[in-house]
Amino acid sequence: MSEPESFSLAGLDVTVEESPNSLTYTFNPHNPVPRLRVPPFLVLFMVVLPLGVLGVVTSALIISDANRPAWELVLTGLFIAQLVAWLSSGGAAILRMLFRSWRAHRTTLIFTRAHLSHGGNRVCELAHVRGLRLFICLETDEQPGKSRAGLSLVIGDERATRGLFGGFEPQALRTLAEDIQRRLTAFRFNQGLMSPLESLSEVETTEGDAANLMDTFPTRGTLPGFTSGAARLILDNPWAGIAWCLVIFAGLFASGRLMLGVGLSPALLTGHLFLGFIHLAMLSASFGEFKRGPADEKKG
């Protein structure tokens, strides 16, 4: 095992340890102050709204009596399950954003003979790592006219991304990416993997889009990974989107009827109205995707 190498890079102390069986990067920030960049509207939409509606509907279900219609209780139960799934998916997305922006703790990136681990979590097999991708944000909200960058690993045949860092100067992350690329190429070769890594790719994007593009690889075997995959299915597949919206509408009607039936104030249905408008827009978008598909195929 060679002696660890250390260098400083854009506010980070980087330590690299290489051995025949592993390649380990350890990142420690110079400044322990966290930088939190989570849009308030996203927290409101993904967490506060479903949590508020979930609390009110669950309370109505608890205080309801046995005289309520069975269909009303069943649809309300399905509605609660959908809210839990929505809340889990939204919470997981926000936690990922916090993890990318919270630079006040030590982070590790470990390549072994078999696997890649990031932040203490096993991500994928070593053979599935395809390369690295740099996301260049030409304009930022905090400093207009000054570019920032994010760095991700590229994984699998689908070229999914695993976010490593965001909000750094482009040249600093480019230097780090080239170092990882060089060492990882040699390490893979020593493990008998003959396929070369892809060249470092760069994508110009906006700060808002970078948050979505930098981390598209699902975390398998966990609740966040499951809900993240389910959310993508609903958003990408028009049939799944339509089915989701129709069940939501049925749940909105049944749970609203239940709330009024047990004597809760009609003002508490405000959350239902917001959910209705949101899912009406989602339903319209799903129908639009479904109608646009055949036309696009003919053009192709």
Residue pairs with C-beta under 8 A, 6 or more apart in sequence:
1 17
1 18
1 19
1 20
2 17
2 18
2 19
4 15
4 16
4 17
5 15
5 16
6 13
6 14
6 15
6 16
7 14
8 14
8 30
9 172
9 175
9 176
10 168
10 169
10 172
10 173
11 29
11 30
11 31
11 103
11 168
12 27
12 28
12 29
12 30
12 103
13 27
13 28
13 29
13 30
14 25
14 26
14 27
14 176
15 25
15 26
15 28
16 23
16 24
16 25
16 26
16 179
16 183
17 23
17 24
17 26
18 24
18 183
18 187
20 190
21 112
21 113
22 110
22 111
22 112
22 113
23 110
23 111
23 183
23 184
23 187
24 108
24 109
24 110
24 111
25 108
25 109
25 110
25 180
26 106
26 107
26 108
27 106
27 107
27 108
27 109
27 165
28 106
29 103
29 104
29 105
31 103
32 104
33 104
34 101
34 102
34 103
34 104
35 101
35 102
35 103
35 167
36 98
36 101
36 102
37 97
37 101
37 167
38 94
38 97
38 98
38 101
42 90
42 93
42 94
42 97
43 94
45 90
45 278
46 86
46 87
46 89
46 90
46 91
46 93
46 94
47 87
47 90
47 91
47 94
49 271
49 274
49 275
50 83
50 86
50 87
50 90
51 87
52 271
53 83
53 271
53 272
53 275
54 80
54 83
54 84
54 87
56 259
56 264
56 268
56 271
57 76
57 79
57 80
57 83
57 255
57 258
57 259
58 80
59 264
60 76
60 255
60 258
60 259
60 262
60 264
61 73
61 76
61 77
61 80
61 255
61 258
63 262
64 73
64 258
64 261
64 262
68 258
68 261
71 254
72 254
72 257
72 258
72 261
73 254
73 258
74 254
75 250
75 251
75 253
75 254
75 255
76 251
76 254
76 255
76 258
78 247
78 250
78 251
79 247
79 248
79 250
79 251
79 252
79 254
79 255
80 251
80 255
82 244
82 247
82 248
82 251
85 227
85 230
88 223
88 224
88 227
89 224
89 227
89 228
89 230
89 231
91 224
92 223
92 224
92 225
92 227
92 228
93 228
93 231
95 224
96 163
96 215
96 224
97 211
99 119
100 150
100 163
100 165
100 166
100 211
100 214
100 215
101 166
101 167
103 165
103 167
107 118
107 119
108 117
108 118
108 119
108 120
109 116
109 117
109 118
109 164
109 180
110 116
110 117
110 118
111 126
111 129
111 184
111 187
112 126
113 126
113 191
114 125
114 126
115 122
115 123
115 124
115 125
115 126
116 122
116 123
116 124
116 125
116 126
116 128
116 129
116 153
116 155
117 123
118 153
118 162
118 164
121 219
123 153
123 155
123 162
123 217
123 219
124 155
124 156
124 217
126 188
126 191
126 193
127 193
127 195
128 155
128 156
129 153
129 154
129 155
129 184
129 188
129 197
130 154
130 155
130 156
130 159
130 197
130 198
131 153
131 154
131 181
131 197
131 198
131 199
131 200
131 201
132 151
132 152
132 153
132 154
132 177
132 180
132 181
132 197
132 200
132 201
133 151
133 152
133 153
133 154
133 161
133 200
133 201
133 202
133 203
134 149
134 150
134 151
134 170
134 173
134 174
134 177
134 200
134 201
134 202
134 203
135 149
135 150
135 151
135 152
135 166
135 202
135 203
135 205
135 210
135 213
135 214
136 147
136 148
136 149
136 170
136 202
136 203
136 204
136 205
137 147
137 148
137 149
137 150
137 205
137 206
137 207
137 210
138 147
138 204
138 206
139 145
139 147
139 206
139 207
140 146
140 147
140 148
140 207
141 207
147 169
147 170
148 166
148 167
148 168
148 169
148 170
148 207
149 166
149 168
149 169
149 170
149 172
149 173
149 174
150 163
150 164
150 165
150 166
150 167
150 168
150 173
150 210
150 214
151 163
151 164
151 165
151 166
151 168
151 173
151 176
151 177
152 161
152 162
152 163
152 164
152 214
152 215
153 161
153 162
153 164
154 160
154 161
154 198
154 201
155 161
155 162
155 217
156 217
160 216
160 217
160 218
161 213
161 214
161 215
161 216
161 217
162 215
162 217
163 214
163 215
165 173
165 176
166 210
166 211
166 214
174 200
177 200
178 200
181 197
181 200
184 197
185 196
185 197
188 197
203 213
205 213
218 225
218 228
218 229
218 232
219 225
219 228
233 240
234 240
234 241
234 244
235 241
238 286
238 287
238 289
238 290
238 293
239 290
241 282
241 283
241 285
241 286
241 289
242 283
242 286
242 287
242 290
244 279
244 282
245 279
245 280
245 282
245 283
245 286
246 283
248 275
248 279
249 276
249 279
252 272
252 275
252 276
255 272
256 269
256 272
259 268
259 269
260 266
260 269
